[in-house]
Amino acid sequence: MEYPELAPVLEAILKTVPAQKIILFGSRARGEAHPESDYDLLIVVPPEYKTMRVWKDLYLAASKAQKGFSLDLVLATEEDLARYRDAWMTIYPEALKEGRVLYAA
């Protein structure tokens, strides 16, 4: 695994939701991170899992699994990605263009 420090986080995410895809994006994916940079994860889930309750559960599980770094979690559906893939005011274009797929079902 290219990012071994994320292995426990990915495991926690996958135990919490049936993720279809997990994409690392932002400075870590671009190789421009500094030591304090967070890890930005786009988690693609079925529509019924894109809720605030699920996001809170995910954030809690992932936060417990991480050691010594910050996480930023974004939930999206395949429909969100298709609809907003070119919407400059969202993170989706950046995540899809520069992101690294860490998990795909």
ABEGO torsion letter per residue (X at the ends): XABAAAAAAAAAAAAABBBABBBBBEAAAAGABBAABBBBBBBBBBAAABBAAAAAAAAAAAAAABBGBBBBBBBBBAAAAAAAAABAABAAAAAAAABBBABBX
